[in-house]
Amino acid sequence: MDEMRDRLRAYESYLALERGMAANTVEAYVSDVNTLIGYLEDNGQTDIGVTEPDLHGFLCTLREMGIGPRSQARMLSGIRSYFKYLKLISAVETDPTELLESPKLGRHLPEVLSTEEIDRMIARLPEEKEESLRNHAIIEMLYGSGLRVSELTDARLSRLSFDDGCLIVEGKGSKQRIVPVSPLALDLIREYLPKRRELNIKQDAQDVIFLNRRGGRLSRVMVFYIIKELADLAGITKRVSPHTMRHSFATHLLEGGASLRVIQELLGHESLETTQIYVHLDRSRLRRELLTHHPHYRNNNA
C-alpha cells in the first residue's frame, strides 16, 4: 500500500514540475486520487490492479456519500489524469478509465424497486450467517422509514422508542426529525440486540444501533455492499444501492396516495421542490401503464 502513496507523490511532482499546473489544480487532482486510494485500501486493492468495474463501484460509493454528479465528474478528471500518468510511466498496460463514462449532470429519475423485488432480496439473506438478522433490520429501516444511509449508520438506541414506534434521526445540516419505524423493523431490532450485546463494542459505538462484527460502527460503504450483494443474489439487474430503498419508500408512498408534504417531512427535504422528483417518477409510471393498456395509446404506439 505504501507503493501507492509513493506513486501519488511522484504524480504530484509530475503535475507541478513537468505539466506546470497551478498549485490549486495540483492540490485538487492529488486530493481526488487520494480519495480513490483510500477506497482501494479499504477494499484490499491497488491502483495498478484496478479495473473499470472497480471504478464503477467507487463512483457508486461517492454517490452514496452524497457527492453530486458535478463533483463526481470533477473528481473523475483527476483520476483519469492519474491513470494516464501510470500508463506513461509503464506502471499499467491499460487505462481502466478509458471507457468509463462521466456521471450525467442532468436530472434523472431514480431506480425504484417493487415490493416483490425487495421481498426477493430479503429471501436471499443466508440463514446461517449471524449478520443476516442485522441486515434484514437494515433493509426494513431503509425501505420502511426512508432513511439516508448516513442516518442509518448513525441511528442511536437512545433515540429509538419501541413504545412509540419512532426514531429521532439527524439529517443534512444536523437537523433532527422524527421518523416512524415499522413494527417488523422494531421486532427485528429487538431480536438483534442480544446478539449485538455479545460483541466487543467500541467506546464510540456504545449507542449506535447497527454494528459491524468488530463492534464498531457500520460504514456507509459496507451498507452499500450489503444491499448490492443481496440485489445481485436476487437476480435484480437494476442499479441498486441504499438510496434505491429510500427512493422506493417515497415512490410507494406517493402511489399509495400520500401527499408530497407528508413525503417531504418523512424524507427530511428542506424544499418541496426536491420531493417533486417523485411526481415526475409517478407520471412516468402512469404513462407506461397507458401505453401498455389503453387502446388509443396502443394504436398510436404501434
N, C-alpha and C positions, 0 to 999 in steps of 0.2 A: 504493500500500500504506500510505502514511503516513495517508491519509484514514481507513482502518480504525482505526488507532490513535487518531486524533482522535475518531472516533465512540465508541470504547471508553471514552476518558477522559470524554466527555460523558455516557455511560451511567452511569459510576461516580458522577459528581456527581448525576445524576438519582436514583439509588438512595438516596444518602445524604441529599440535601437535600429532594427532593420526596417520595420514598417514606418517608423517615425510617427506613430499615432499620438494623439493628445493624451495627457495623463488621465483625464476623466474617462476617456474611451477605453484606455488600457485597464483602468480600475474596474469598469463595468464588465468588460469581457472576462477578466480574471474572476470576478465575483460570480458570473454566470457559470463558468466552468467549475468553479469551486463548489457550487450548489450541486452540479451533476456528480462530481467526485464524491461528495458526501452521500448522495443517494446510492452510488455504486458500492461504496464501502459498507453501507448498511446492508446491502444485498450480496456481499461477498463477490463482487465483480470488479473488473479493471477496465480502464479506458481503452486499452489496446485489444480487449476481448469483447467489447460491447457490440451489440447488433442493433439493427433497425427496430425489431420488436422491443428490445430493452429500452430504447429511446422513447418508443410509444408509451411504455409503462411509466417512464419518467415524466412525460408530458401529462399523462393522466393523474399522476401524483400531484403535479403542480396545480392542476385544475381542482383537485380535491382540497388543496391547501388554500383555495380561494384566490389564486393568482389568475387574473383575467387573460383573455386571448391576446391583447396587445402586449402585455408584459411577457407572456409566453413566447410570442413571436420575436420580441426583442432579445430575450434570453437565447432563443434558438440561433440568432445571428452570431452571438459569441461562441456558441457551441459548434456551429458549422465552421467558423474560422479556426477553432482549435483542432478539429479533425483534419482540416486541410493542412494545417501545420504538421500534425502527426504523420500524414501521408508524405509531406515534403521531406521530412527527416527520416522516412522509411521505417517509422515505428509501427505503422499499419499498412497493409497492402491495399485495402479498400476503405472508402469513406462511407460509414454507416448512415451519414446524414444526406447522402446524395438523393435518395428517393423519399426522404422524409418531408411530408407536407407541413407547411406552416399552419398554425391554428387559424380558422376562418374568423374574420373580425366582425362579420355581420351577425345580426341576431338570428338565432336558430331555435327551433323547437326541440326541447329536451326529449330524450328517450323516456318512455313510460312502460312499466311492467304491468301486465294484467294480474289480477288476484291469482289466477291459475298458475302463472309463471312464478309468482312469489311462493305459492304453496309447493311448487316443484323444487324450488331452492331449499325450502325448509325440509322437504322429504329427503334431500340428499345429505343432510347432516349425519355424519357417521356416528352410530350409537356407541361405538367402542371408545370414542375419544372423549376425554373429560371436558374439553373446552366446548363441546357441541352444545351443552346446556347454556353456557355463556353466549355463544354465537347465536343461538336461537333467540335469546333475550335481546341481543343487539339488533337483530333483524326486526323484531317486534317494536323496538324503540324507534328505529329509523323510519319504519313504514307506519307504525301506529301513532307516532307522535310528531312526525315530520322534522326530526332533529337534524341540524347540521352535524357533520362528522366531528367537528371540534367541540360542539355542545355535548355530543355523546361521550367523547373521551374524557370530558371534564365533568360529567354528571356526578353529583355528590350524594352520598347516603343521607347526609344531614338535611338535604333539600328535597328528599323524596318522602311523600306522605302516602303510606299504604292505606290509611283510613279515607283520605280524600281522593285518592287516585290521581295525584298530580305531582309534577316535578317543577322546581324553580331552576331555570337554566340561564346561563349568562351568554348572550349572543354577541353580535357585532357591536363594537363600541362599548363593550362592558355593560350593555343594557340587559336587565333581567326581565324575564317574562315567565308566566306560569303556563305549562303545557299539560294536557291530560295524558294519563298513562293507561293503556288498556288493561282490563282485568287479566288477560293472558300474560301480558308483559310483567305485571305485578307478581303473578304466580310463578313465572319463570325466575324472576329475581329472588323471590323467597326461597326457591329451590336451590338457586345458585349460591346464596350467601353462606351456607355451611361449608361448601367446597372452597369458597373464597377465604374463609377463616383458616383453612388448612395451609394457606400459602404463607411464605415468609414475607409479609407485607412491608414494603419500604416506607420510610418515615413520611415522605411527601405524598404517599398514595393511600394513607390510612382511611381517608374519607371518600376516595374515588370508588365508584361502583364497579366498573369493569377493569379487571387487571390481567396482565399477561402471566405466563407461567412462573416468572421470576418474582412476582409480587409487585411489579411496577405498573405504571400507567400504560395503557394501550396507546400506541402511536396511531396517527391518522393513516399512515401508510399501511399498518397492519390491518386496520379495519377495511381498507380498500382491498387488500389481498383476500381477506376472509370472504367478502361479498363477491369479488370477481371469480374466485375459485368455485364457490357454490353455483354461480350462474353458469360457469363452464360445465360443471358436473351435471347440471340440469338441462344442458343442451340449448341454452339460450344464446342466440347469435347477436343480440343487441349489445351495444356498449353499456355495460352495467357497472355502476360504482355506488358508493353510499349515497351520493347525491341523487342517483336514479330513484332510490327509495323515497327520498323527500319529494321529488317531482311526482312520483306515483301517488303519494299521500295527498298532495294538493289536487291533482287531477281527479282522483276518485272522489274527493270531497265535492269538487265542482260538479262532476257528473251526477252525484247524489243529491244535488240541489242546494249545497251550502253557498252562502253569499261570499262575494270577493272580500268584503270587510272582515268576515269571520276567518277566512283563509289567511288574509293579511296578518291578522292578530296572531293566529296559530303559528305562522311561519316566522314571525318577528320581522316582517318587512317594514321599514320606515315609511315607504311610499307605496300607495296603492298601484302606482304605475309599474312597479316591479312585479306585482302579482298579476298584472294584466296579461302576462305571457300565457297564463293558463286559459284565458279566454280564447286566445289565438289557437292554442293547442286543441281546445274543445271544438272550435269551429272547424278545424282541420279534420277532426274525427267525424263530425257531423257531415261534412262534405263527402268523405269517403263512404259513409253509410248511404247517402243519397245516390252517389254514383253506382253503388252496388245494387240498391234495392228499388229505387224509384224508376218507373218505366220511361218517363221523359228523359231523365238523366242517362239511363242505359242506352236509349236510342241515339241520343246526341253524342254519346261517348264511343259508340260502336265504330 
